[in-house]
Amino acid sequence: MLQMPRPLTLFAQALIAATLVLTTAPAAAVPEIQTWQTPTGARVLFVAAPEIPMVDVSIVFDAGSARDGTQAGLAAVTAKMLMQGAGSWDADALAERTAVIGAAISVETDRDLTSIGLRSLTQQPALETALETLTAVVTTPTFPAADWERVRKNWLIGLRQAEESPKSVAQKALNRAIFGDHPYAADPAGTAATIAALTREELQAFHARYYHARNAVVAIVGALDRAEAEAMATRLTAGLPSGERAAALPPVAELTSGAVTTLPFPATQTTVLLGQPGMRRGDPDYFPLYVGNHILGGSGLVSLLMNEIREQRGLSYSVSSAFSPLAQLGSFTLGLQTKTAQASQARAVLLETLQRFIATGPTEAQLTAAKQNLTGGFPLRIASNSSLINYLEVIGFYHLPLDYLAQFRARVEAVTVEQIREAFARRIHPERLAVVLVGEVARE
C-alpha cells in the first residue's frame, strides 16, 4: 500500500465537505452554459459553480467503439491504457499523484465516444497537480508494453466472465440483431479473438487518429471564472494536434422483418429481450418518445409493463423498456427474466402491452403523472457538479441547443397524448422486433 503524505488528510476532509454540500444543497436554477473554442479547435462548454471549491472536467472524443472497424474493443482498451502510463509517470505514479490530492481521473467508452474526466479541488497546489496529470494522460500516453499485456490478460478474464451472464449474452446478441452490419452492432468490449490480436502499436495508432482537438469537446463545471476556464481548456488541449472531426457514422437501417434468436444457456430462468432501432440524439420525436417510454416501461414499479407483467401476472420480478439514443439511431429495447416455463407467456404479454400502447397511447392521467415525475425530479438531476458535467458532455458532443436544460421541463410539459401515440406508431414496429431468448428454452 502506498504511504500517503500528511496533506492528504486536509484534502480528503475538504473533498468530503464539498460532497456533503452537493448532496444536501437545495436544487438550483438552471445554470447558464457558456461556450467557445480553444486555439486548437476544441469546443468548450462551461458552467460556473462557485458554491464549493471544486471543479469537474471532461474531455470527450469522437472515439467510441463505432470507430473500431474490424478490431472490436480497440477504442475501449486504448482508453483503458491511458492511465497505465503518461508523460514520465507509470501507472503507480499516476495513481499516487491523484490520490495524494484527493482528485480522481476516470475514463469511459461507449459506442459513440470516449470521455476522460477529472474531479479536483480548486485549491493549490492540488489543482496544478491534477491538471498536469490529466494533460499528460490525454496528450502523451505511453502505452507501456508490459502494462498492455497485463491489461489484456485481465480484459480477457472479464470477457470470459461476461459469457457466464445470460443478461450479457442476450444483450450482445440483441445488439447484433438490431444493428446488423452497422458499427454499433459490435460489443464495445470486443471479443476474445479481437483483444488477443491487438498490438500496442495499434493502440497508439488509434490514439493518434482520433485524439485530436477538433474531435474533442471539453466540459467544465466548477468554482472558476470565464478566464480561468478558458486557460484550463487551452492548457488541456494545447498538446493535441488540431486534426479534424471524425467522419459521420453511416445511418442505421431499420429492420424490415422480425426475427427470433434462441441461445441455450444453463440457467433456471430465461432472459427475454426485444428490440429494434429507436431514436438518435436531437431526434424530432425525442420528447414524445421519452415521455411515452417513461409511462410504458421506464418508470419502475408504476410503469404499464410492470403492472401487466409483475403486478397482475407475477411473471417477472422486474421488467423495463428503454431508448438509448446515439449519434445515429440507437436501440429501443424491452426486457425481463422469467421462469423458463413462463417465457412464451411473458413474451406475449410484452408484445401485447406494447401493441396496445402504440394503438391507444397513454391516458391523460398517466401522462399527467409522468410529467409531474419527470419535471419534479429534474432540478435534482442537475443540482450537483457531477450530474451537470454529464449533461454538458451530451449537449456538446451531440450539438444539442445550449438552452436544452432551460427548456427541458417546458418540452416535457408540452407533450400530448396524441403526440406520444403518433410518435410510437411512426417509430416502433412490433412486427419487426428482434427477439432474443437466452436460457433452457426450446428452439423456435
Kinemage of the C-alpha trace (Angstrom):
@kinemage 1
@onewidth
@group {chain A} dominant
@subgroup {mainchain}
@vectorlist {calphas} color= white
{ca met a 1} P 0.000 0.000 0.000
{ca leu a 2} L 1.248 3.467 -0.828
{ca gln a 3} L 2.312 5.635 2.120
{ca met a 4} L 0.448 8.940 1.715
{ca pro a 5} L 1.876 12.288 2.837
{ca arg a 6} L 0.167 14.244 5.631
{ca pro a 7} L -1.536 16.802 3.278
{ca leu a 8} L -3.874 14.009 2.098
{ca thr a 9} L -5.960 14.366 5.263
{ca leu a 10} L -6.644 18.042 4.655
{ca phe a 11} L -7.625 17.499 1.032
{ca ala a 12} L -9.755 14.495 1.900
{ca gln a 13} L -11.603 16.484 4.556
{ca ala a 14} L -12.261 19.290 2.075
{ca leu a 15} L -13.467 16.818 -0.541
{ca ile a 16} L -15.866 15.163 1.916
{ca ala a 17} L -17.198 18.560 2.999
{ca ala a 18} L -17.738 19.582 -0.630
{ca thr a 19} L -19.571 16.341 -1.343
{ca leu a 20} L -21.873 16.928 1.619
{ca val a 21} L -22.694 20.374 0.269
{ca leu a 22} L -23.536 18.860 -3.124
{ca thr a 23} L -25.835 16.231 -1.695
{ca thr a 24} L -27.669 18.477 0.781
{ca ala a 25} L -27.936 21.765 -1.103
{ca pro a 26} L -31.375 22.727 -2.447
{ca ala a 27} L -31.997 22.378 -6.162
{ca ala a 28} L -30.551 25.323 -8.045
{ca ala a 29} L -31.914 27.225 -11.005
{ca val a 30} L -30.961 26.051 -14.479
{ca pro a 31} L -27.360 27.213 -14.978
{ca glu a 32} L -26.043 29.365 -17.796
{ca ile a 33} L -23.895 27.465 -20.288
{ca gln a 34} L -21.041 29.398 -21.884
{ca thr a 35} L -19.249 28.091 -24.950
{ca trp a 36} L -16.194 28.855 -27.109
{ca gln a 37} L -13.365 27.138 -28.985
{ca thr a 38} L -9.793 26.638 -27.872
{ca pro a 39} L -6.963 27.857 -30.148
{ca thr a 40} L -6.512 24.278 -31.369
{ca gly a 41} L -10.202 23.888 -32.249
{ca ala a 42} L -11.784 22.009 -29.334
{ca arg a 43} L -15.297 23.087 -28.405
{ca val a 44} L -15.729 24.096 -24.745
{ca leu a 45} L -18.872 24.197 -22.608
{ca phe a 46} L -18.561 25.847 -19.190
{ca val a 47} L -20.823 26.380 -16.204
{ca ala a 48} L -19.582 28.457 -13.282
{ca ala a 49} L -20.400 26.801 -9.939
{ca pro a 50} L -18.761 28.953 -7.264
{ca glu a 51} L -20.518 27.404 -4.256
{ca ile a 52} L -17.779 24.906 -3.422
{ca pro a 53} L -14.029 24.869 -4.209
{ca met a 54} L -14.189 22.043 -6.730
{ca val a 55} L -14.019 21.565 -10.475
{ca asp a 56} L -15.218 18.755 -12.745
{ca val a 57} L -13.666 18.494 -16.194
{ca ser a 58} L -14.473 16.077 -19.010
{ca ile a 59} L -12.711 15.784 -22.351
{ca val a 60} L -14.917 13.889 -24.798
{ca phe a 61} L -13.564 12.460 -28.051
{ca asp a 62} L -15.478 11.064 -31.011
{ca ala a 63} L -13.574 7.853 -30.394
{ca gly a 64} L -16.131 5.290 -29.299
{ca ser a 65} L -16.396 1.646 -30.286
{ca ala a 66} L -18.121 2.576 -33.549
{ca arg a 67} L -14.609 3.572 -34.687
{ca asp a 68} L -13.176 0.091 -34.022
{ca gly a 69} L -13.569 -1.185 -37.570
{ca thr a 70} L -12.791 -4.890 -37.607
{ca gln a 71} L -10.829 -4.640 -34.333
{ca ala a 72} L -13.662 -4.800 -31.812
{ca gly a 73} L -12.593 -3.472 -28.422
{ca leu a 74} L -9.862 -1.194 -29.823
{ca ala a 75} L -11.407 2.074 -28.594
{ca ala a 76} L -12.129 0.714 -25.127
{ca val a 77} L -8.691 -0.781 -24.489
{ca thr a 78} L -6.982 2.320 -25.900
{ca ala a 79} L -8.905 4.375 -23.345
{ca lys a 80} L -8.096 1.893 -20.587
{ca met a 81} L -4.387 2.202 -21.328
{ca leu a 82} L -4.351 5.994 -20.887
{ca met a 83} L -3.929 5.616 -17.127
{ca gln a 84} L -1.231 2.934 -17.427
{ca gly a 85} L 1.484 5.428 -18.272
{ca ala a 86} L 1.694 9.051 -19.428
{ca gly a 87} L 4.473 11.584 -19.708
{ca ser a 88} L 7.233 10.477 -17.331
{ca trp a 89} L 4.889 8.623 -14.961
{ca asp a 90} L 3.959 4.950 -14.841
{ca ala a 91} L 0.597 3.634 -13.646
{ca asp a 92} L 1.550 3.664 -9.969
{ca ala a 93} L 2.878 7.209 -10.152
{ca leu a 94} L -0.270 8.430 -11.924
{ca ala a 95} L -2.457 6.829 -9.273
{ca glu a 96} L -0.398 8.298 -6.449
{ca arg a 97} L -0.406 11.802 -7.936
{ca thr a 98} L -4.196 11.910 -7.864
{ca ala a 99} L -4.610 10.048 -4.576
{ca val a 100} L -2.453 12.413 -2.514
{ca ile a 101} L -4.543 15.435 -3.544
{ca gly a 102} L -7.958 13.802 -3.274
{ca ala a 103} L -8.534 14.030 -7.034
{ca ala a 104} L -9.893 11.368 -9.375
{ca ile a 105} L -9.450 10.682 -13.091
{ca ser a 106} L -11.919 8.376 -14.827
{ca val a 107} L -12.109 7.020 -18.365
{ca glu a 108} L -15.248 5.669 -20.072
{ca thr a 109} L -16.035 4.436 -23.575
{ca asp a 110} L -19.358 3.725 -25.256
{ca arg a 111} L -20.425 3.275 -28.870
{ca asp a 112} L -20.099 6.951 -29.782
{ca leu a 113} L -17.427 8.429 -27.545
{ca thr a 114} L -14.604 8.175 -25.061
{ca ser a 115} L -14.579 10.596 -22.122
{ca ile a 116} L -11.720 11.338 -19.746
{ca gly a 117} L -12.969 13.006 -16.584
{ca leu a 118} L -11.293 14.822 -13.704
{ca arg a 119} L -12.671 15.849 -10.314
{ca ser a 120} L -10.410 18.037 -8.194
{ca leu a 121} L -10.375 20.720 -5.563
{ca thr a 122} L -9.578 24.162 -6.941
{ca gln a 123} L -7.135 24.853 -4.108
{ca gln a 124} L -3.458 24.957 -4.987
{ca pro a 125} L -1.247 23.051 -5.322
{ca ala a 126} L -3.904 20.357 -5.792
{ca leu a 127} L -5.380 21.850 -8.961
{ca glu a 128} L -1.993 22.311 -10.618
{ca thr a 129} L -1.058 18.690 -9.942
{ca ala a 130} L -4.445 17.467 -11.193
{ca leu a 131} L -4.309 19.456 -14.432
{ca glu a 132} L -0.713 18.478 -15.112
{ca thr a 133} L -1.654 14.826 -14.676
{ca leu a 134} L -4.796 14.980 -16.815
{ca thr a 135} L -2.961 16.824 -19.591
{ca ala a 136} L -0.326 14.104 -19.747
{ca val a 137} L -2.923 11.317 -19.691
{ca val a 138} L -4.796 12.834 -22.645
{ca thr a 139} L -1.902 14.100 -24.773
{ca thr a 140} L 1.148 11.898 -24.046
{ca pro a 141} L 0.112 8.366 -23.043
{ca thr a 142} L 2.993 5.923 -23.335
{ca phe a 143} L 1.119 2.598 -23.722
{ca pro a 144} L 3.787 0.581 -21.846
{ca ala a 145} L 4.198 -2.861 -23.376
{ca ala a 146} L 4.281 -4.747 -20.073
{ca asp a 147} L 1.172 -2.971 -18.825
{ca trp a 148} L -0.639 -3.723 -22.067
{ca glu a 149} L -0.040 -7.430 -21.589
{ca arg a 150} L -1.342 -7.212 -18.019
{ca val a 151} L -4.418 -5.229 -19.096
{ca arg a 152} L -5.040 -7.636 -21.981
{ca lys a 153} L -4.921 -10.645 -19.658
{ca asn a 154} L -7.390 -9.070 -17.223
{ca trp a 155} L -9.602 -7.939 -20.101
{ca leu a 156} L -9.825 -11.489 -21.440
{ca ile a 157} L -10.820 -12.704 -17.981
{ca gly a 158} L -13.591 -10.096 -17.953
{ca leu a 159} L -14.843 -11.277 -21.340
{ca arg a 160} L -14.970 -14.879 -20.117
{ca gln a 161} L -16.928 -13.778 -17.052
{ca ala a 162} L -19.389 -11.884 -19.267
{ca glu a 163} L -20.047 -15.132 -21.147
{ca glu a 164} L -21.323 -16.587 -17.851
{ca ser a 165} L -24.045 -13.940 -17.557
{ca pro a 166} L -27.244 -14.681 -19.508
{ca lys a 167} L -28.111 -10.964 -19.492
{ca ser a 168} L -24.763 -10.102 -21.061
{ca val a 169} L -25.059 -12.863 -23.653
{ca ala a 170} L -28.586 -11.758 -24.513
{ca gln a 171} L -27.714 -8.070 -24.805
{ca lys a 172} L -24.792 -8.738 -27.132
{ca ala a 173} L -26.964 -10.971 -29.323
{ca leu a 174} L -29.735 -8.370 -29.403
{ca asn a 175} L -27.330 -5.621 -30.465
{ca arg a 176} L -26.128 -7.776 -33.346
{ca ala a 177} L -29.716 -8.461 -34.369
{ca ile a 178} L -30.739 -4.792 -34.170
{ca phe a 179} L -27.738 -3.229 -35.886
{ca gly a 180} L -26.677 -5.914 -38.371
{ca asp a 181} L -23.513 -4.776 -40.177
{ca his a 182} L -23.524 -1.274 -38.658
{ca pro a 183} L -20.574 -0.361 -36.382
{ca tyr a 184} L -22.996 -0.198 -33.425
{ca ala a 185} L -23.526 -3.954 -33.640
{ca ala a 186} L -20.183 -4.949 -32.119
{ca asp a 187} L -19.719 -5.147 -28.367
{ca pro a 188} L -17.570 -2.186 -27.182
{ca ala a 189} L -15.560 -4.614 -25.041
{ca gly a 190} L -14.597 -6.658 -28.089
{ca thr a 191} L -14.188 -10.417 -28.275
{ca ala a 192} L -11.514 -12.769 -27.015
{ca ala a 193} L -10.187 -13.133 -30.574
{ca thr a 194} L -10.002 -9.399 -31.351
{ca ile a 195} L -8.476 -8.443 -27.993
{ca ala a 196} L -5.885 -11.223 -28.227
{ca ala a 197} L -4.848 -9.978 -31.675
{ca leu a 198} L -4.457 -6.276 -30.797
{ca thr a 199} L -0.954 -4.833 -30.633
{ca arg a 200} L 0.458 -1.908 -28.689
{ca glu a 201} L 1.180 -0.168 -31.984
{ca glu a 202} L -2.484 -0.392 -32.978
{ca leu a 203} L -3.498 1.282 -29.719
{ca gln a 204} L -1.020 4.077 -30.387
{ca ala a 205} L -2.328 4.474 -33.936
{ca phe a 206} L -5.938 4.715 -32.708
{ca his a 207} L -4.941 7.435 -30.251
{ca ala a 208} L -3.063 9.317 -32.958
{ca arg a 209} L -6.038 9.095 -35.321
{ca tyr a 210} L -8.870 10.167 -33.044
{ca tyr a 211} L -7.455 12.100 -30.089
{ca his a 212} L -7.462 15.457 -31.879
{ca ala a 213} L -8.579 18.843 -30.581
{ca arg a 214} L -11.204 19.318 -33.306
{ca asn a 215} L -12.505 15.850 -32.492
{ca ala a 216} L -12.989 16.829 -28.845
{ca val a 217} L -15.445 18.599 -26.581
{ca val a 218} L -14.281 19.956 -23.228
{ca ala a 219} L -16.892 20.309 -20.475
{ca ile a 220} L -16.061 22.247 -17.299
{ca val a 221} L -18.196 22.803 -14.188
{ca gly a 222} L -16.719 24.382 -11.110
{ca ala a 223} L -15.566 27.277 -8.996
{ca leu a 224} L -13.846 29.153 -11.819
{ca asp a 225} L -14.472 32.344 -13.728
{ca arg a 226} L -14.557 32.506 -17.535
{ca ala a 227} L -10.898 33.491 -17.863
{ca glu a 228} L -9.766 30.633 -15.623
{ca ala a 229} L -11.918 28.163 -17.535
{ca glu a 230} L -10.528 29.383 -20.870
{ca ala a 231} L -6.969 28.978 -19.609
{ca met a 232} L -7.750 25.491 -18.340
{ca ala a 233} L -9.327 24.300 -21.604
{ca thr a 234} L -6.476 25.788 -23.641
{ca arg a 235} L -3.896 24.066 -21.479
{ca leu a 236} L -5.611 20.678 -21.619
{ca thr a 237} L -5.838 20.648 -25.420
{ca ala a 238} L -2.682 22.544 -26.427
{ca gly a 239} L -0.681 19.325 -26.718
{ca leu a 240} L -3.180 17.690 -29.067
{ca pro a 241} L -2.909 18.009 -32.839
{ca ser a 242} L -5.695 20.185 -34.225
{ca gly a 243} L -6.744 17.402 -36.614
{ca glu a 244} L -10.297 17.072 -37.860
{ca arg a 245} L -13.628 15.833 -36.520
{ca ala a 246} L -14.163 12.163 -37.282
{ca ala a 247} L -16.430 11.483 -40.256
{ca ala a 248} L -20.121 10.979 -39.521
{ca leu a 249} L -21.187 7.402 -38.913
{ca pro a 250} L -23.416 5.736 -41.516
{ca pro a 251} L -27.180 5.727 -40.868
{ca val a 252} L -28.664 2.771 -39.013
{ca ala a 253} L -31.004 0.763 -41.225
{ca glu a 254} L -34.500 -0.009 -39.991
{ca leu a 255} L -35.374 -3.673 -39.562
{ca thr a 256} L -37.579 -4.991 -42.345
{ca ser a 257} L -38.899 -8.060 -40.531
{ca gly a 258} L -38.936 -9.716 -37.140
{ca ala a 259} L -36.558 -12.496 -36.157
{ca val a 260} L -36.094 -14.754 -33.135
{ca thr a 261} L -32.687 -15.824 -31.811
{ca thr a 262} L -32.686 -18.623 -29.234
{ca leu a 263} L -29.479 -19.281 -27.304
{ca pro a 264} L -29.369 -22.293 -24.960
{ca phe a 265} L -27.921 -21.383 -21.569
{ca pro a 266} L -27.736 -23.380 -18.299
{ca ala a 267} L -29.970 -21.202 -16.125
{ca thr a 268} L -33.163 -21.636 -14.132
{ca gln a 269} L -34.651 -18.578 -15.823
{ca thr a 270} L -34.931 -17.371 -19.387
{ca thr a 271} L -33.831 -13.883 -20.384
{ca val a 272} L -36.248 -12.314 -22.865
{ca leu a 273} L -35.119 -9.239 -24.818
{ca leu a 274} L -36.886 -7.488 -27.695
{ca gly a 275} L -35.583 -4.552 -29.663
{ca gln a 276} L -35.202 -2.507 -32.822
{ca pro a 277} L -33.594 0.782 -33.865
{ca gly a 278} L -35.191 3.593 -31.868
{ca met a 279} L -34.088 7.231 -31.949
{ca arg a 280} L -30.998 9.417 -32.090
{ca arg a 281} L -29.844 12.376 -30.033
{ca gly a 282} L -31.658 15.505 -31.143
{ca asp a 283} L -34.409 13.406 -32.722
{ca pro a 284} L -37.545 15.429 -33.583
{ca asp a 285} L -39.603 12.747 -31.800
{ca tyr a 286} L -37.331 12.706 -28.750
{ca phe a 287} L -39.681 14.184 -26.151
{ca pro a 288} L -42.858 12.277 -27.123
{ca leu a 289} L -40.849 9.027 -27.180
{ca tyr a 290} L -39.020 9.895 -23.947
{ca val a 291} L -42.187 10.740 -22.024
{ca gly a 292} L -44.088 7.851 -23.585
{ca asn a 293} L -41.423 5.334 -22.646
{ca his a 294} L -41.441 6.625 -19.079
{ca ile a 295} L -45.087 5.557 -18.927
{ca leu a 296} L -44.605 2.303 -20.836
{ca gly a 297} L -41.622 0.798 -19.057
{ca gly a 298} L -39.152 3.411 -17.893
{ca ser a 299} L -40.664 4.412 -14.555
{ca gly a 300} L -40.052 1.327 -12.454
{ca leu a 301} L -42.860 -0.059 -10.338
{ca val a 302} L -45.523 2.311 -11.708
{ca ser a 303} L -44.934 1.564 -15.405
{ca leu a 304} L -47.502 -0.174 -17.602
{ca leu a 305} L -45.176 -3.092 -18.263
{ca met a 306} L -44.516 -3.590 -14.558
{ca asn a 307} L -48.250 -3.607 -13.871
{ca glu a 308} L -49.007 -6.127 -16.607
{ca ile a 309} L -46.009 -8.422 -16.097
{ca arg a 310} L -45.348 -8.300 -12.358
{ca glu a 311} L -48.390 -6.998 -10.526
{ca gln a 312} L -51.157 -8.708 -12.484
{ca arg a 313} L -49.446 -11.932 -13.560
{ca gly a 314} L -46.335 -12.422 -11.424
{ca leu a 315} L -44.288 -13.378 -14.469
{ca ser a 316} L -41.141 -11.476 -13.542
{ca tyr a 317} L -39.725 -9.501 -10.638
{ca ser a 318} L -38.622 -6.702 -12.952
{ca val a 319} L -39.386 -5.570 -16.495
{ca ser a 320} L -38.473 -2.416 -18.368
{ca ser a 321} L -38.257 -0.649 -21.700
{ca ala a 322} L -35.673 1.912 -22.774
{ca phe a 323} L -34.490 4.115 -25.593
{ca ser a 324} L -30.710 4.512 -25.914
{ca pro a 325} L -30.241 7.460 -28.288
{ca leu a 326} L -26.908 7.798 -30.074
{ca ala a 327} L -25.428 9.876 -32.897
{ca gln a 328} L -27.367 7.615 -35.245
{ca leu a 329} L -30.439 5.600 -34.287
{ca gly a 330} L -29.776 3.828 -31.008
{ca ser a 331} L -31.764 0.916 -29.675
{ca phe a 332} L -35.269 0.612 -28.285
{ca thr a 333} L -35.453 -2.431 -26.029
{ca leu a 334} L -37.844 -4.274 -23.754
{ca gly a 335} L -36.628 -6.962 -21.396
{ca leu a 336} L -37.229 -9.268 -18.458
{ca gln a 337} L -36.144 -12.536 -16.869
{ca thr a 338} L -38.692 -15.198 -16.045
{ca lys a 339} L -39.091 -18.892 -15.305
{ca thr a 340} L -38.461 -20.863 -18.465
{ca ala a 341} L -41.938 -22.362 -18.375
{ca gln a 342} L -43.381 -18.830 -18.467
{ca ala a 343} L -41.111 -17.396 -21.169
{ca ser a 344} L -43.630 -17.667 -24.004
{ca gln a 345} L -46.390 -16.101 -21.935
{ca ala a 346} L -44.149 -13.266 -20.726
{ca arg a 347} L -43.005 -12.526 -24.258
{ca ala a 348} L -46.618 -12.455 -25.462
{ca val a 349} L -47.640 -10.040 -22.715
{ca leu a 350} L -44.703 -7.783 -23.542
{ca leu a 351} L -45.802 -7.597 -27.151
{ca glu a 352} L -49.482 -7.164 -26.342
{ca thr a 353} L -48.768 -4.318 -23.934
{ca leu a 354} L -46.534 -2.596 -26.472
{ca gln a 355} L -49.087 -3.007 -29.264
{ca arg a 356} L -51.886 -1.637 -27.095
{ca phe a 357} L -49.776 1.349 -26.091
{ca ile a 358} L -48.936 2.114 -29.722
{ca ala a 359} L -52.599 1.877 -30.698
{ca thr a 360} L -54.069 3.998 -27.911
{ca gly a 361} L -51.236 5.869 -26.226
{ca pro a 362} L -51.415 6.654 -22.509
{ca thr a 363} L -54.393 8.047 -20.658
{ca glu a 364} L -54.441 11.705 -19.650
{ca ala a 365} L -53.996 10.666 -16.026
{ca gln a 366} L -50.939 8.575 -16.874
{ca leu a 367} L -49.435 11.434 -18.868
{ca thr a 368} L -50.036 13.925 -16.063
{ca ala a 369} L -48.351 11.629 -13.533
{ca ala a 370} L -45.367 11.089 -15.854
{ca lys a 371} L -44.925 14.813 -16.417
{ca gln a 372} L -45.032 15.501 -12.691
{ca asn a 373} L -42.429 12.824 -12.072
{ca leu a 374} L -40.076 13.934 -14.845
{ca thr a 375} L -40.300 17.671 -14.266
{ca gly a 376} L -40.446 17.454 -10.487
{ca gly a 377} L -37.257 15.426 -10.279
{ca phe a 378} L -35.369 17.355 -12.941
{ca pro a 379} L -33.892 20.079 -10.681
{ca leu a 380} L -32.261 17.422 -8.516
{ca arg a 381} L -30.735 15.816 -11.605
{ca ile a 382} L -28.765 18.990 -12.362
{ca ala a 383} L -28.071 20.058 -8.773
{ca ser a 384} L -24.588 18.533 -8.477
{ca asn a 385} L -21.471 19.242 -10.497
{ca ser a 386} L -21.044 15.564 -11.366
{ca ser a 387} L -24.527 15.263 -12.865
{ca leu a 388} L -24.278 18.613 -14.627
{ca ile a 389} L -20.984 17.674 -16.291
{ca asn a 390} L -22.715 14.632 -17.816
{ca tyr a 391} L -25.382 16.869 -19.365
{ca leu a 392} L -22.706 19.199 -20.754
{ca glu a 393} L -20.965 16.231 -22.365
{ca val a 394} L -24.173 15.223 -24.143
{ca ile a 395} L -25.102 18.769 -25.173
{ca gly a 396} L -21.636 19.489 -26.520
{ca phe a 397} L -20.906 16.174 -28.205
{ca tyr a 398} L -24.297 15.816 -29.886
{ca his a 399} L -24.674 19.515 -30.746
{ca leu a 400} L -27.879 19.953 -28.794
{ca pro a 401} L -29.104 23.529 -28.255
{ca leu a 402} L -27.472 25.401 -25.376
{ca asp a 403} L -30.891 26.054 -23.856
{ca tyr a 404} L -31.619 22.292 -23.684
{ca leu a 405} L -31.624 22.271 -19.868
{ca ala a 406} L -33.561 25.545 -19.619
{ca gln a 407} L -36.239 24.224 -21.980
{ca phe a 408} L -36.377 20.649 -20.690
{ca arg a 409} L -39.371 20.989 -18.384
{ca ala a 410} L -41.322 23.059 -20.891
{ca arg a 411} L -40.664 20.492 -23.624
{ca val a 412} L -41.883 17.694 -21.346
{ca glu a 413} L -44.981 19.667 -20.319
{ca ala a 414} L -45.844 20.319 -23.972
{ca val a 415} L -46.099 16.616 -24.867
{ca thr a 416} L -49.643 15.414 -25.546
{ca val a 417} L -51.274 12.002 -25.583
{ca glu a 418} L -51.737 12.283 -29.328
{ca gln a 419} L -48.071 13.150 -29.885
{ca ile a 420} L -46.998 10.077 -27.940
{ca arg a 421} L -49.396 7.827 -29.821
{ca glu a 422} L -48.323 9.206 -33.192
{ca ala a 423} L -44.598 9.046 -32.392
{ca phe a 424} L -44.778 5.420 -31.211
{ca ala a 425} L -46.932 4.420 -34.183
{ca arg a 426} L -44.477 6.101 -36.544
{ca arg a 427} L -41.280 4.808 -34.975
{ca ile a 428} L -41.941 1.477 -33.233
{ca his a 429} L -42.989 -1.581 -35.245
{ca pro a 430} L -43.784 -4.679 -33.142
{ca glu a 431} L -43.901 -6.931 -36.204
{ca arg a 432} L -40.253 -6.081 -36.953
{ca leu a 433} L -38.819 -6.574 -33.467
{ca ala a 434} L -35.694 -8.634 -32.995
{ca val a 435} L -36.292 -11.172 -30.208
{ca val a 436} L -33.568 -12.888 -28.180
{ca leu a 437} L -34.245 -15.723 -25.743
{ca val a 438} L -31.380 -16.996 -23.575
{ca gly a 439} L -31.905 -19.987 -21.281
{ca glu a 440} L -33.182 -23.539 -21.307
{ca val a 441} L -35.770 -22.805 -23.977
{ca ala a 442} L -36.936 -24.863 -26.936
{ca arg a 443} L -35.663 -23.656 -30.266
{ca glu a 444} L -38.243 -21.775 -32.341
